[in-house]
């Protein structure tokens, strides 16, 4: 059973690239999760729990430790988001927006936290060599993806439209990282996620603008 979770347990090969079972399941559930989120569907959360469980194992094997730790957070917020949306009934809940001051604070916090996290991640292999056998790959860039993903997930759970703007940034950077790391199937997934996130951004912004107009009438 343990071999199923190995990146060396190949499911299929396409165009010379071998896709493992864990990468395939994680990628498929990730796409489905974002597609459901863009459509305000509550099933985005349980599907997301499967997705982050697969990615935790995958990122550990790829030495993308910031992304690995991020999945623990995603699992916790996935449970929270599921309960929050279940109680609130998202189709009846309005879409919110950040104020200008909140946006500046969020941007500053993202830079500071990414730098601090990158410093820690870059040294994990020297502090705990028994667990982290290899140095982290792209520690600071990977940390930026992790921090922005945390913020985006919080905003998504709170139904704040700027979450999609952060997801677009995350998907752009992550697509580049995963192609450079050689996990092309995952890189393709994040490129598709970029398209879905862009569509989600457009949909939520329009909905927010319509709410604002209706509120003034």
N, C-alpha and C positions, 0 to 999 in steps of 0.2 A: 504493500500500500504506500509505503514511504517513497518508493520510486516514482509514483504518480506525480509527486510534487517537485521532482527534480527537473531543472531546465534541460537536462540531457535525455529526458524521456520524451521522445519525439512523437507528435501526433500526425503531422504530415509535413511534406516539403513542397514549397511552391517557388518557382523561379530560382532554384538553388538555395533558398533559405529554409531552414528547418524550424518549425514551430512546435514548441513543447505543449503538453496538455495544460500545464499551469498558466502559460502565457495565453493560450487560446481561450480558456475559460475566463481568465481575468479580463482579457480584452473584450470578449463578447458581453459579459455582464457590465463592464464599464460603459460601453456604447449604449446598451439598453438603459442603464441608470440615467445617463445624461439626457437621452431622448425622452424618457419619462419625466425628468425634472423640467425640461423645457416646455412640457405640456401640462405642468401643474398636477402630475399624477402621484398619488401617495405611494404607489409601488416602487417609486424611485429609491425609497429608503431600504426596504428589505433586499432588493436586488443589489443595492450598494454594499450591504453587509457581506454578501458573497464576494463581490468584487474586491473589497479591501482585504479580505482574508487571503485571497489568492495573491494579491500584490505584495502583501507583507512577506510571504515566502519567496516570491520572485525577486523582490528588491534586495533581500538579504543575500541571495546568491549572486546578484549583480554588483554588490558592494555599493549600492546606492542607499546608504544608511539613513540619510535624512528622510528620503521617501519611505523607507521601511518604518521608521518611528512614526511617520505621519499617518500610516494606516491604523495605528492604535487609536490615535485621536479621531480619525474618520469613523472607526467602529463605534466609539462612544457617542459622537455627534450624530451618527446614523440612527442609533437607538433614540436619541433625544428628538431628532427631526421627525422620526416616524411617529412618536407619541404626540409631539406638538401639532403636526399636521392632522393627526387622527382626531384630536380634541377640537381643533379650530375649524376643520373642514375647509381646505384651501380655496375651494371655488367661491366661498363666501367671505374670504379674508382679503382685504385690500393689499396692494403693492406699495411699499414705502420707498423713501429715498434718503440718502445721507445728506447732512448739511455740509457747507463748504469747510467749516472748521473740523468736522469729523473726517472729511476726506484728507485734509492735510495731516491730521493726527495719525490716520491709518497709514498714509504713505511714509511718514517718518518712522513709525513703529515697524513697518515692514523692512526698511533699510537697516535699522539698528538690530532687530531680531535676526535678520538673515546673516548679518556679519557675525554676531555672537554665536549663532548656531553653526555657521560654517567653520568657525575657529574650533569649536568642540568636535564637530564631525571629522575634521581633518586630522584629529589626534586620537581618535578612538582606537586605531590599530596599535598605537604605542601604549595606551593606558590599559587596554584589555585585549592583548594579542590572542588569548585563548578563544575569544568569541569572534573578534574581528581580525581575521587572518591577513587581510589585504587592506591597503590604504583606501580610503573613500574615493570614489570617482566624482570629480567636479563638486567638491564639498560646498563651495560658496554658491554656485549656480543652483545646485540641487537644493540647498537650504532656502534660496529665494523661492523656488517652486513650492517647497513645503510650507513656508510661512504664508505666501499668498493663497495657497490652497486652504489653509486653516481659516484665514479671514473670509475667503469666498464661501466656504461651507457655513460659517456662522451667519453671513448675510443671506445665504440661500434659505437657511432654516427660519430666519426672521422675515423672509419675503421682501428683502431690500434689493432693488433692481441692479445696483452696482455689483452684485455678486457675479453677474455675467461678464462684466467688464474685466474683473479679476480673472475669471476663468479663461477668457480670451488670452490674456497675458501669460497665464500658466501654460496653456496649451501650445502657444508659440514656442516658449522656451523648452518645454518638455519634449516637443517633437524633435527639436534639434539635438537635445541630449540623448534621446533614445536611439536616434539614427547613428550618432557618433559612437554610442556604446555598442551598437551592433544588433540591438533587438528591433529589427525592422518592422515586424508585425505590430509591436507595441507603438512604434513611431507612426505607423500608418493609422493606428487607432487614434492617437492624439491629434493627428491632422484632421481626421473625421470629427473628433470632439471639438476641434477649433471651429469647424463649420457649424456644428450643432450649437455651440456656445454663442456664436455670432447671431444665429437665428433666434436663439433664446433671448439675447440682448435686445434685438430689434422688437421681438414680441412683447417683452416686459416693459420696455420704454414706451411703446405705443399704448399699452394698457395703463401705465402710470399717467401718461399725458391725458388719456381719456378720462381717467378718474379726476384729474385736476380740473379739467373743463367742466365735468358734471358737478363738481363740488362748488363751482362758482355760479352755477345756474340757480 
